[in-house]
Amino acid sequence: MKLRYFVIVVVVIILIVLFLLGKRVDVRTNKHVAELDEELQEILYLGSLAPNSHNIQSWKIEIYPGENYLTICLDESRRLKVVDPKDRELYISLGCYVETLIKSFSAYGYETKYEICQDENYVRLEYSKTSGVIDKELISIITKRHTDKRAFDRSVGISEKEYSYIDENNRGIYFFSVGDNKFDLIKSETLEAYTEQAYNKEVAAELSSWLRFSDKEALDQKDGLPAEQLGISGIKKMLYYLSTNHESAQGESFAKQGITTTKNQLDGCTGFVIVNSVDSAKELILCGMKTVDLWLDLTKDSISVQPMSYAIECVEYRETLEKELGIANIQMILRVGYTADYGKNAAIRRDLADYISVK
């Protein structure tokens, strides 16, 4: 009888441990920045929820509250030297941050004016309070938006009405629906490019440095790609953390699993959105701004999005796509579709004081 109770207790303890390991991590960003009022702190935190490559959060801000402006520039110490040697993704991510911050100011009743200072590679953003009305719906959309790496529901397509705003006004945004030969091309080139990257030791090492393999790592670093950012939860998260570390993430088994996951993501896809722009720093920033503007529209309609940049990061695949699609300077490929539930933003973001200084 005692043995039976002992076994029951052990099983219960194991189940509790497994539950805790698989539970969603709660990264609580410290929003406090000395000399900034609470509203500005909230706006700057909301802006930090911008999409960015590998969740590296590669921006630095200097804010001048007495003069109502701030500057935003790259944090070059957080570069992706292997997959992004020319900082293409960093400048796009910077643009994503700028546009999200502009939307965040707008939600709190501010008008903004920005200038991209290309010679010195920074953005100057002026802000002025014009209304006391808070746009809770816009705040909700910014907070809701996230990258969704789950397979989408292929039985629910995106109708012409729903994607009509994607390429309106010829904004350099193009949509390709499942069933289109060009859709199949994007899908195959993306998988081939990912497969090539998965077995590249330098790419694997760089990715591993930004992966997080425990809740403790996620809570300590407040950046990168823990399980939540990869769309892994529950018992799958627990098994992932127990079986994987920074060393094994650079091995063949991890590469094969990544290829399988990517294939499932591509198979569960109803459309691709492509965004193009010129390759200059200024135009890449504008590309990021345009991408976020679109992404928030898609979020409003509960259309899930996952950037898939593998074919752009490999020169030969990018050239093939540009030639076959007839689109020059492809900068973003977004996998889009529906899921049973839109999901939640993991909101894994650094403390504001880590990258914001008050002048």
C-alpha positions in Angstrom: 0.0 0.0 0.0 2.8 2.4 0.9 4.6 1.6 -2.4 1.4 2.4 -4.3 1.0 5.8 -2.6 4.7 6.4 -3.2 4.3 5.7 -6.9 1.2 8.0 -7.1 3.1 10.8 -5.4 6.1 10.4 -7.8 3.7 10.4 -10.8 2.0 13.6 -9.6 5.3 15.3 -9.0 6.5 14.4 -12.5 3.2 15.7 -14.0 3.5 19.0 -12.1 7.1 19.4 -13.2 6.2 18.7 -16.8 3.3 21.2 -16.6 5.6 23.9 -15.2 8.2 23.2 -17.9 5.6 23.5 -20.7 3.9 26.6 -19.3 4.1 29.8 -21.2 7.0 31.9 -20.0 6.0 35.4 -18.7 8.7 37.8 -19.5 7.9 41.0 -17.7 9.6 43.9 -19.4 10.7 46.7 -17.1 9.2 49.8 -18.7 10.7 52.3 -16.3 13.1 54.9 -17.8 14.2 57.7 -15.5 13.0 61.1 -16.5 10.2 59.8 -18.8 6.6 60.0 -17.8 4.4 56.9 -17.6 2.6 57.6 -20.9 5.9 57.8 -22.9 7.1 54.6 -21.2 3.9 52.9 -22.3 4.3 54.2 -25.9 7.9 53.1 -26.1 7.1 49.7 -24.8 4.3 49.3 -27.3 6.7 50.3 -30.1 9.1 47.6 -29.0 6.6 44.9 -29.9 7.6 45.6 -33.6 8.6 42.5 -35.6 12.3 42.1 -36.0 14.7 39.4 -37.3 15.5 36.7 -34.8 13.9 38.9 -32.1 17.3 40.6 -31.7 15.7 44.0 -31.1 18.6 45.8 -32.8 17.7 49.4 -32.1 19.0 52.2 -29.9 17.0 55.3 -28.9 18.0 58.7 -27.6 15.0 60.7 -26.5 14.8 64.4 -25.8 11.5 64.9 -23.9 12.1 68.6 -23.3 12.1 69.1 -27.1 9.6 66.4 -28.0 11.8 64.3 -30.4 13.8 61.1 -30.4 16.3 59.4 -32.6 16.5 55.8 -33.6 19.5 54.0 -34.9 20.9 50.5 -35.3 22.6 48.6 -32.4 25.4 47.2 -34.5 26.5 44.9 -31.6 23.4 42.8 -32.4 24.1 42.2 -36.1 23.5 38.9 -37.8 26.8 38.8 -39.6 26.3 35.4 -41.3 22.7 35.6 -42.8 22.6 39.4 -43.0 26.1 40.6 -43.8 24.9 43.8 -45.5 22.4 44.7 -42.7 19.4 44.4 -45.0 17.3 42.8 -42.4 18.5 45.1 -39.7 17.4 48.2 -41.6 14.0 46.5 -42.4 13.6 45.7 -38.7 14.5 49.3 -37.9 11.7 50.4 -40.2 9.3 48.0 -38.5 10.2 49.6 -35.2 9.8 53.1 -36.5 6.3 52.4 -38.0 5.1 50.5 -34.9 6.3 53.4 -32.7 4.5 55.9 -34.9 1.3 53.9 -34.6 1.9 53.7 -30.8 2.2 57.5 -30.5 -1.0 57.8 -32.6 -2.8 55.4 -30.3 -2.1 57.8 -27.4 -3.2 60.9 -29.2 0.1 62.2 -30.7 0.9 63.4 -34.1 4.4 62.5 -35.4 6.7 63.6 -38.1 9.8 61.6 -39.1 12.9 62.1 -41.1 15.3 59.4 -42.3 18.8 60.9 -42.0 20.4 58.6 -44.5 24.0 60.1 -44.3 24.1 59.2 -40.6 21.8 56.2 -40.7 19.3 57.2 -38.1 15.7 58.3 -37.9 14.5 61.4 -36.2 10.9 61.3 -34.9 9.1 64.4 -33.6 6.0 64.0 -31.5 3.3 66.3 -30.2 0.2 65.6 -28.1 -3.0 66.6 -29.9 -5.7 64.6 -28.3 -6.6 63.1 -25.0 -8.4 60.2 -26.6 -6.7 56.8 -26.4 -7.3 54.4 -29.3 -7.7 51.1 -27.5 -8.5 49.2 -30.7 -5.2 50.2 -32.2 -3.3 49.3 -29.0 -5.0 45.9 -29.1 -4.0 45.3 -32.7 -0.3 46.3 -32.0 -0.3 44.0 -28.9 -2.0 41.2 -30.8 0.3 41.1 -33.8 2.9 38.4 -33.7 4.8 36.0 -36.0 2.9 32.7 -36.3 5.1 29.7 -37.1 2.3 27.1 -36.9 0.9 25.4 -40.0 -2.1 27.3 -41.3 -5.6 26.0 -42.3 -5.4 25.2 -46.0 -9.2 24.7 -46.1 -9.7 28.4 -45.5 -8.3 30.6 -48.3 -7.9 34.3 -48.3 -10.5 35.8 -50.6 -10.0 38.6 -53.1 -11.9 41.0 -50.9 -9.7 40.2 -47.9 -6.4 40.7 -49.8 -7.5 43.6 -52.0 -5.7 46.1 -49.7 -2.5 44.2 -50.0 -1.4 45.5 -53.4 -3.6 48.5 -53.7 -2.0 51.7 -55.0 0.9 49.7 -56.4 2.8 49.9 -53.0 5.4 47.4 -54.1 3.4 44.6 -52.3 2.4 41.5 -54.2 0.1 38.6 -53.3 0.4 35.0 -54.6 -2.4 32.5 -53.8 -2.2 28.8 -53.5 -2.9 27.1 -56.8 -0.8 29.8 -58.7 2.4 28.5 -60.4 4.3 31.4 -58.9 3.1 30.4 -55.4 4.6 26.9 -56.1 7.8 28.5 -57.1 8.1 30.6 -54.0 7.3 27.6 -51.9 9.9 25.3 -53.5 12.7 28.0 -53.5 12.0 28.8 -49.9 12.3 25.1 -48.8 15.4 24.6 -50.9 17.0 27.7 -49.4 16.1 26.7 -45.9 17.5 23.2 -46.4 20.8 24.7 -47.6 21.0 27.0 -44.6 20.1 24.2 -42.2 23.2 22.3 -43.0 25.5 25.4 -43.1 27.6 25.3 -39.9 28.1 29.1 -39.7 24.3 29.8 -40.1 23.5 27.1 -37.6 26.0 28.6 -35.1 24.6 32.1 -35.5 21.0 30.9 -35.1 22.0 28.8 -32.0 23.4 31.9 -30.3 19.9 33.5 -30.5 17.9 30.4 -29.5 16.9 30.1 -25.9 16.6 26.7 -24.4 14.9 27.3 -21.0 12.6 29.8 -19.3 15.6 31.0 -17.3 17.4 31.9 -20.5 14.3 33.7 -21.8 13.8 35.6 -18.5 17.5 36.5 -18.3 18.1 37.6 -21.9 14.6 38.9 -22.8 15.4 38.6 -26.5 16.0 35.9 -29.1 14.0 32.8 -29.8 12.7 30.8 -26.9 10.1 28.1 -27.5 7.2 30.6 -27.5 8.8 32.6 -30.4 9.0 29.3 -32.3 5.4 28.4 -31.8 6.2 25.6 -29.4 4.1 25.2 -26.3 2.8 22.6 -23.8 4.4 19.2 -23.7 6.2 19.9 -27.0 7.9 22.8 -25.3 8.9 20.6 -22.4 10.4 17.9 -24.7 12.2 20.6 -26.8 13.9 22.1 -23.8 14.8 18.7 -22.3 16.3 17.4 -25.6 18.0 20.5 -27.1 20.8 22.8 -26.2 23.1 25.3 -28.0 25.4 22.5 -29.1 22.8 20.1 -30.4 21.1 22.9 -32.2 24.1 23.0 -34.5 23.8 19.3 -35.4 22.3 17.2 -38.2 19.3 16.0 -36.2 18.2 19.6 -35.4 18.7 20.5 -39.1 16.5 17.6 -40.2 13.8 18.6 -37.7 14.0 22.2 -38.9 13.5 21.1 -42.5 10.5 19.0 -41.5 9.0 21.9 -39.6 9.6 24.3 -42.5 8.0 21.9 -45.0 4.9 21.6 -42.7 4.7 25.4 -42.5 4.9 25.7 -46.3 2.4 22.9 -46.8 0.0 24.7 -44.5 0.0 28.0 -46.4 -2.7 29.7 -48.4 -0.7 32.6 -49.8 2.6 34.5 -49.9 3.0 38.3 -49.8 6.1 39.7 -51.3 7.4 43.2 -50.5 10.1 44.9 -52.6 12.2 48.1 -52.5 15.5 49.5 -53.4 18.5 48.2 -51.4 19.6 51.6 -49.9 19.4 52.0 -46.1 16.6 54.6 -46.4 14.5 52.5 -48.7 14.9 49.4 -46.5 13.7 51.4 -43.5 10.7 52.5 -45.6 10.2 48.8 -46.6 10.0 47.9 -42.9 7.5 50.6 -42.3 5.4 49.5 -45.2 5.6 45.9 -44.0 4.3 46.8 -40.5 1.5 48.9 -42.0 0.3 45.9 -44.0 0.9 43.4 -41.1 -1.3 45.4 -38.8 -4.0 45.4 -41.4 -3.7 41.6 -41.7 -3.8 41.3 -37.9 -7.0 43.3 -37.8 -8.5 40.6 -40.0 -6.9 37.8 -37.9 -4.8 36.7 -40.8 -1.6 35.1 -39.5 1.8 36.0 -40.8 5.3 34.5 -40.8 8.2 36.1 -42.5 10.3 33.5 -44.4 13.5 35.2 -45.5 15.6 32.1 -46.4 15.3 32.5 -50.2 16.3 36.2 -49.9 19.3 35.5 -47.7 20.7 33.2 -50.4 21.8 35.1 -53.5 21.1 32.4 -56.1 17.5 31.8 -54.8 16.8 35.5 -54.6 17.9 36.0 -58.2 15.8 33.1 -59.4 12.7 34.4 -57.7 13.2 38.0 -58.9 13.7 36.7 -62.5 10.8 34.2 -62.5 8.4 36.5 -60.7 9.4 39.7 -62.5 9.9 41.5 -59.2 13.2 43.4 -58.6 14.8 43.8 -55.2 12.6 41.4 -53.2 13.0 42.2 -49.5 10.3 40.3 -47.7 8.4 37.1 -48.2 5.5 36.6 -45.8 3.6 33.3 -45.4 0.0 34.2 -44.7 -3.2 32.3 -43.8 -5.7 31.5 -41.1 -5.5 29.4 -37.9 -8.3 28.2 -35.6 -7.2 30.8 -33.1 -5.0 33.8 -33.9 -2.8 33.2 -30.9 -0.9 35.6 -28.7 2.2 37.7 -28.9 4.8 36.2 -26.6 5.9 39.8 -25.8 9.5 38.8 -25.1 11.2 42.2 -25.0 14.1 43.8 -23.3 13.8 46.4 -20.5 13.4 49.8 -22.0 16.4 51.3 -20.1 18.7 48.7 -21.8 18.5 50.6 -25.1 16.8 54.0 -24.4 18.8 57.0 -23.1 17.2 60.3 -22.1 19.0 63.5 -23.1 
